[in-house]
Amino acid sequence: MSKEYAVMSARLECNHGTIPSNLVVLPNRTVLLTGKFRANIGDGKGMVNVLPFGLCQSKTNPAVIAAQGAPQPCTPTCSMWIGGKTDVLIEGKPALLTNDKAICPLGAGTIKVVNSGQGSSKTSDPPMPFEPRYGVAGEQKNATNNAGTETGNNTAVSSATTGSATHNNVINQTQLSAVESEKDTIANAKNKHKGNLGEMCTDIDVETNGPLPLDRTPPVTATRVGEGRVTGIDDPIQKGIDAIYKCDPPPPAYVVVESKYGSSQLSTTKSGIKQMDDDWIRDPKRIDKYFGIEPSTPLDDPRIIERDDFIESFEFGDVQKELSHIDSAGNVSRKQL
């Protein structure tokens, strides 16, 4: 079986645990693959890189013995991965691969990397050399873009319906057609239609111009992830998080954007949490709904892998928040929150 390079959020399993876990690569890593921090065999420290696997069922775990064999909370005590690709070094240590193992001394558990975390079913190693943190991927975006005019480091105004940028995304083209056909009459339309137009304008703007500020060097591209993308004025209303975009190259790893049409403002929940506050975004039900995850969704589903990567990036402070206001002409005004 072909091995893959492991990255942040790689799926881990312990033969004595009750649930899988995900690898954590600390954000001081400077080498990326598929937009995620690359792992080496040193990223095997329990409770730092290797998080709990639910309950420990090992009969040699002192806590399990004391509880007369009843499973107890898992606390991994491993320190280093066994294996790695010795001829490929990530910051001085062999690159971590799928099927590499670590031993937990506490319960003699064998921990394995069962999924690389890259988010795709690659069957061979990626080409060398490795992509640096600020690699050339962002150079695919035009260095100049007349669709956006910078008005400050954290604010930009642009038009979703005009400009010289090329909308090479088929979904963006569908959205653009919908916006063009509705923008002249949207001012007198239903709130649902205004909201949908706003979300489509934001998608076009962010995926055309990237995250704020617009003068990043190298340029940063942003690609929408998750479910429920609006592609028509009559689409059902999507409550919760409006849009999450994955950035290349990071930072930020992701951008969360809330769209508001006209004079609409951020709302506050019944429990007093303001829309787009950290606690509002990190709500597990809200995140799962955005990524289209149900209780029956398999653990190796790409949506779960993307969700876990987003959550880890959010907790490490590598997610940017923006508010997008759209007027009746389709002009988009974004600012960082």
Residue pairs with C-beta under 8 A, 6 or more apart in sequence:
1 99
2 123
2 124
2 125
3 85
3 97
3 98
3 99
3 125
4 97
4 98
4 116
4 118
4 122
4 125
5 33
5 38
5 39
5 85
5 88
5 95
5 96
5 97
5 116
5 118
5 125
5 126
6 23
6 38
6 39
6 95
6 96
6 97
6 98
6 100
6 113
6 116
6 117
7 23
7 25
7 32
7 33
7 34
7 36
7 37
7 38
7 39
7 116
7 117
7 118
8 23
8 24
8 25
8 36
8 37
8 39
8 117
8 309
8 312
9 22
9 23
9 36
9 117
9 305
9 308
9 309
9 312
10 22
10 23
10 39
10 96
10 98
10 113
10 115
10 116
10 117
11 20
11 21
11 22
11 23
11 113
11 114
11 115
11 117
11 299
11 300
11 305
12 20
12 21
12 22
12 23
12 50
12 53
12 111
12 112
12 113
12 114
13 20
13 21
13 53
13 111
13 112
13 114
14 21
14 53
14 74
14 76
14 104
14 109
14 110
14 111
14 112
15 109
15 110
16 53
16 56
16 57
16 58
16 61
16 104
16 107
16 108
16 109
17 52
17 53
17 54
17 55
17 56
17 57
17 74
17 109
18 53
18 54
18 55
18 57
18 71
18 74
19 53
19 54
20 53
20 114
20 299
21 50
21 51
21 52
21 53
22 51
22 117
22 308
22 312
23 39
23 43
23 49
23 50
23 96
23 113
23 117
24 43
24 48
24 49
24 50
24 51
24 312
25 36
25 37
25 38
25 39
25 43
25 49
26 37
26 43
26 48
26 49
27 37
27 316
27 317
27 318
29 37
29 38
29 90
29 91
30 91
30 132
30 133
31 37
31 38
31 90
31 91
31 130
31 131
31 132
31 133
32 38
32 130
32 131
32 132
32 133
32 135
32 249
32 250
33 118
33 126
33 130
33 131
34 118
34 119
34 120
35 246
35 247
35 248
35 249
35 250
35 253
36 117
36 118
36 309
38 90
38 95
38 130
39 49
39 90
39 95
39 96
40 84
40 89
40 90
40 91
40 92
40 93
40 94
40 95
40 96
41 80
41 81
41 82
41 83
41 84
41 93
41 94
41 95
41 96
41 100
42 80
42 81
42 93
43 49
43 81
43 96
44 50
44 78
44 79
44 80
44 81
44 102
45 78
45 79
46 75
46 76
46 77
46 78
46 79
46 104
47 75
47 76
50 76
50 78
50 102
50 111
51 76
52 73
52 74
52 75
52 76
53 74
53 76
53 109
53 111
54 74
55 71
55 72
55 73
55 74
56 63
56 64
56 71
56 72
56 73
56 74
56 75
56 106
56 107
56 109
57 64
57 71
58 64
58 106
58 107
58 108
58 109
59 65
59 69
60 107
60 108
61 72
61 106
61 107
62 106
63 72
63 73
64 70
64 71
64 72
64 107
75 106
76 104
76 106
76 109
76 111
77 104
77 105
77 106
78 102
78 103
78 104
78 105
78 111
79 102
80 102
81 96
81 100
81 101
81 102
81 113
82 100
82 101
82 102
82 103
83 94
83 96
83 97
83 99
83 100
83 101
84 93
84 94
84 95
84 96
84 97
84 100
85 94
85 95
85 97
86 94
88 94
88 95
88 128
89 95
90 96
90 130
96 113
97 113
98 113
98 114
98 115
98 116
99 112
99 113
99 114
100 112
100 113
101 110
101 111
101 112
101 113
102 110
102 111
103 109
103 110
103 111
104 110
104 111
115 300
115 305
116 122
117 305
117 309
119 302
119 305
119 306
119 309
120 302
131 137
131 249
133 249
133 250
134 218
134 249
135 249
136 218
137 221
137 248
137 249
138 216
138 218
138 219
138 220
138 221
138 248
138 249
139 218
139 219
140 221
141 210
141 219
141 220
141 221
142 165
142 166
142 219
143 219
145 163
145 164
145 165
145 208
145 209
145 214
146 163
146 164
146 165
147 158
147 159
147 162
147 163
147 164
147 165
147 205
147 208
147 209
148 156
148 157
148 158
148 163
148 205
148 208
148 209
148 214
149 156
149 157
149 158
150 156
150 213
150 214
150 215
151 157
152 213
153 212
153 213
154 212
154 213
154 335
154 336
155 212
155 333
155 334
155 335
155 336
156 209
156 212
156 213
156 214
156 333
156 334
156 335
157 331
157 332
157 333
157 334
158 205
158 208
158 209
158 331
158 332
158 334
159 329
159 330
159 331
159 332
160 176
160 179
160 200
160 201
160 202
160 204
160 205
160 326
160 330
160 331
160 332
161 176
161 179
161 180
161 183
161 201
161 329
161 330
163 208
165 208
165 209
167 173
167 176
167 204
167 208
169 207
171 203
171 229
171 231
172 203
172 204
172 207
172 208
174 231
174 232
175 200
175 203
175 204
175 230
175 231
176 204
178 197
178 200
178 231
178 232
178 233
179 197
179 200
179 201
179 204
179 330
182 189
182 193
182 197
182 233
183 197
183 328
183 329
183 330
186 193
186 194
186 197
186 328
187 328
189 197
189 233
191 261
192 237
193 233
193 234
194 261
194 262
195 237
195 259
195 261
196 230
196 232
196 233
196 234
196 235
196 237
197 233
197 261
197 326
197 330
198 259
198 260
198 261
198 324
198 326
199 230
199 238
199 242
199 243
199 259
200 230
200 231
201 259
201 324
201 326
201 330
201 332
202 242
202 243
202 257
202 259
202 324
202 326
202 332
202 334
203 224
203 229
203 230
203 243
205 324
205 332
205 334
206 222
206 224
206 243
206 245
206 255
206 257
206 322
206 324
206 334
207 221
207 222
207 223
207 224
207 245
210 216
210 219
210 220
210 221
210 222
210 247
211 220
211 222
211 245
211 247
211 252
211 255
211 320
211 322
212 320
212 322
212 334
212 335
212 336
218 249
220 247
220 248
220 249
220 250
221 247
221 248
222 245
222 246
222 247
222 248
222 255
223 245
223 246
223 248
224 243
224 244
224 245
224 246
225 244
225 245
225 246
225 254
225 291
225 306
225 310
226 241
226 243
226 244
226 290
226 291
226 292
226 303
226 306
227 290
227 291
227 292
227 303
228 238
228 290
228 292
229 243
230 238
240 286
240 289
240 290
241 256
241 258
241 281
241 286
241 287
241 289
241 290
242 257
242 258
242 259
243 256
243 257
243 258
243 259
244 254
244 255
244 256
244 257
244 290
244 310
245 254
245 255
245 257
246 253
246 254
246 306
247 253
247 254
247 255
250 318
251 318
252 313
252 318
252 319
252 320
253 309
253 310
253 313
253 318
253 319
254 310
254 313
254 314
254 318
254 319
254 320
255 319
255 320
255 321
255 322
256 276
256 281
256 319
256 320
256 321
256 322
257 321
257 322
257 323
257 324
257 334
258 266
258 275
258 276
258 321
258 322
258 323
258 324
259 324
259 326
260 266
260 323
260 324
260 325
260 326
261 325
261 326
262 325
262 326
262 327
262 328
266 274
266 275
266 276
266 323
267 274
267 275
268 274
268 275
269 275
269 280
273 279
273 280
274 280
276 321
276 323
276 337
278 314
280 286
281 287
281 314
281 319
281 321
282 311
282 314
282 315
287 307
287 310
287 311
288 294
288 307
291 303
291 304
291 306
291 307
291 310
292 303
293 301
293 303
293 304
293 307
297 303
297 304
298 304
310 319
313 319
320 336
321 336
321 337
322 334
322 335
322 336
322 337
323 334
323 335
323 337
324 332
324 333
324 334
325 332
325 333
325 334
326 332
326 333
327 333
